[in-house]
Amino acid sequence: MSKYTAFRCPEDLLDLAKVKAKKDRRSLSNYIITLIEKDVDPVELKEEQAAKPAKGKKG
């Protein structure tokens, strides 16, 4: 599942990212998601999610 997210980006960086995405034959969105996935440790994310208390429960 994905969720729409918007953020501000300097124009020169956006232009460079678009060129890089095109060279990689990716959409800009897919290119950015790929970069984030490479930077974020999936194990770390799972640990953070496990540490969060369930909604509606106190603890």
For each residue, the residues with C-beta under 8 A, 3 or more apart:
1:
2:
3:
4:
5:
6:
7:
8:
9: 13 14 17
10: 13 14
11: 14 15
12: 15 16
13: 9 10 16 17
14: 9 10 11 17 18
15: 11 12 18 19
16: 12 13 19 20
17: 9 13 14 20 21 28 31 32
18: 14 15 21 22 28
19: 15 16 22 23
20: 16 17 23 24 31
21: 17 18 24 26 27 28 30 31
22: 18 19 25 26
23: 19 20
24: 20 21 31
25: 22
26: 21 22 30 31 34
27: 21 30 31
28: 17 18 21 31 32
29: 32 33
30: 21 26 27 33 34
31: 17 20 21 24 26 27 28 34 35
32: 17 28 29 35 36
33: 29 30 36 37
34: 26 30 31 37 38
35: 31 32 38 39
36: 32 33 39 40
37: 33 34 40
38: 34 35
39: 35 36
40: 36 37 44 45
41: 44 45
42: 45 46
43: 46 47
44: 40 41 47 48
45: 40 41 42 48 49
46: 42 43 49 50
47: 43 44 50 51
48: 44 45 51 52
49: 45 46 52
50: 46 47
51: 47 48
52: 48 49
53: 57 58 59
54: 57
55:
56:
57: 53 54
58: 53
59: 53
